Amino acid sequence: MAEKFIDDIKTEQQRVAELIVKLKNEIGQVTNTVAGKEVQIQELTGKLDVLKQVEEFYTKGVVNTTAEAPPEQVAEYTQEQQEQQQQPPQSVFTSEQPNDQS
Protein backbone atom coordinates (compact mmCIF):
# COMPACT_ATOMS: atom_id res chain seq x y z
CA MET A 1 0.00 0.00 0.00
CA ALA A 2 2.83 2.42 0.85
CA GLU A 3 4.52 1.68 -2.48
CA LYS A 4 1.37 2.62 -4.39
CA PHE A 5 1.14 5.87 -2.42
CA ILE A 6 4.81 6.68 -3.17
CA ASP A 7 4.29 5.90 -6.87
CA ASP A 8 1.26 8.21 -6.94
CA ILE A 9 3.27 10.98 -5.29
CA LYS A 10 6.10 10.55 -7.81
CA THR A 11 3.61 10.58 -10.70
CA GLU A 12 1.99 13.74 -9.36
CA GLN A 13 5.40 15.37 -8.88
CA GLN A 14 6.29 14.54 -12.50
CA ARG A 15 2.95 15.93 -13.73
CA VAL A 16 3.40 19.17 -11.76
CA ALA A 17 7.02 19.52 -12.95
CA GLU A 18 5.93 19.07 -16.58
CA LEU A 19 3.15 21.63 -16.08
CA ILE A 20 5.67 24.11 -14.64
CA VAL A 21 7.98 23.62 -17.65
CA LYS A 22 5.02 24.02 -20.02
CA LEU A 23 3.89 27.23 -18.29
CA LYS A 24 7.42 28.65 -18.32
CA ASN A 25 7.64 27.95 -22.05
CA GLU A 26 4.29 29.65 -22.62
CA ILE A 27 5.44 32.65 -20.58
CA GLY A 28 8.60 32.84 -22.70
CA GLN A 29 6.56 32.73 -25.90
CA VAL A 30 4.18 35.40 -24.64
CA THR A 31 7.10 37.56 -23.52
CA ASN A 32 8.68 37.27 -26.98
CA THR A 33 5.36 38.06 -28.62
CA VAL A 34 4.86 41.08 -26.38
CA ALA A 35 8.40 42.31 -27.08
CA GLY A 36 7.78 41.91 -30.79
CA LYS A 37 4.52 43.81 -30.52
CA GLU A 38 6.22 46.60 -28.56
CA VAL A 39 8.85 46.95 -31.28
CA GLN A 40 6.12 46.98 -33.90
CA ILE A 41 4.21 49.65 -31.94
CA GLN A 42 7.35 51.80 -31.72
CA GLU A 43 7.95 51.47 -35.47
CA LEU A 44 4.34 52.32 -36.26
CA THR A 45 4.41 55.26 -33.86
CA GLY A 46 7.48 56.61 -35.65
CA LYS A 47 5.78 56.19 -39.03
CA LEU A 48 2.67 57.93 -37.69
CA ASP A 49 4.75 60.86 -36.46
CA VAL A 50 6.43 61.18 -39.86
CA LEU A 51 3.07 61.02 -41.64
CA LYS A 52 1.67 63.71 -39.34
CA GLN A 53 4.68 65.92 -40.04
CA VAL A 54 4.32 65.41 -43.79
CA GLU A 55 0.61 66.19 -43.62
CA GLU A 56 1.28 69.30 -41.55
CA PHE A 57 3.99 70.42 -43.98
CA TYR A 58 1.74 70.02 -47.00
CA THR A 59 -1.30 71.62 -45.37
CA LYS A 60 0.73 74.55 -44.09
CA GLY A 61 2.58 74.75 -47.40
CA VAL A 62 -0.70 74.90 -49.29
CA VAL A 63 -2.05 77.56 -46.94
CA ASN A 64 1.17 79.58 -47.13
CA THR A 65 1.24 79.55 -50.94
CA THR A 66 -2.28 80.99 -51.20
CA ALA A 67 -1.82 83.56 -48.43
CA GLU A 68 1.00 86.06 -48.43
CA ALA A 69 3.52 85.82 -45.58
CA PRO A 70 3.41 88.62 -43.01
CA PRO A 71 5.83 91.48 -43.85
CA GLU A 72 7.72 91.03 -40.56
CA GLN A 73 8.76 87.50 -41.52
CA VAL A 74 9.86 88.61 -44.97
CA ALA A 75 11.90 91.47 -43.49
CA GLU A 76 13.62 89.14 -41.00
CA TYR A 77 14.51 86.68 -43.73
CA THR A 78 15.86 89.42 -45.95
CA GLN A 79 17.96 90.78 -43.09
CA GLU A 80 19.45 87.31 -42.51
CA GLN A 81 20.29 87.05 -46.19
CA GLN A 82 21.99 90.44 -46.13
CA GLU A 83 24.09 89.48 -43.10
CA GLN A 84 25.21 86.30 -44.84
CA GLN A 85 26.15 88.20 -47.97
CA GLN A 86 28.20 90.76 -46.04
CA GLN A 87 30.45 88.12 -44.44
CA PRO A 88 33.78 87.71 -46.23
CA PRO A 89 34.26 84.40 -48.00
CA GLN A 90 36.10 81.84 -45.90
CA SER A 91 39.06 79.99 -47.30
CA VAL A 92 39.15 76.23 -47.15
CA PHE A 93 42.85 76.47 -46.36
CA THR A 94 44.00 77.46 -42.90
CA SER A 95 47.34 78.96 -42.08
CA GLU A 96 48.44 75.60 -40.67
CA GLN A 97 47.86 73.76 -43.94
CA PRO A 98 50.50 73.95 -46.67
CA ASN A 99 49.27 75.53 -49.85
CA ASP A 100 50.60 72.96 -52.36
CA GLN A 101 49.28 74.12 -55.70
CA SER A 102 52.39 73.77 -57.87
Secondary structure, 3 states (H helix, E strand, C coil): CHHHHHHHHHHHHHHHHHHHHHHHHHHHHHHHHHHHHHHHHHHHHHHHHHHHHHHHHHHHHHHHHHCCCCHHHHHHHHHHHHHHHHCCCCCCCCCCCCCCCC
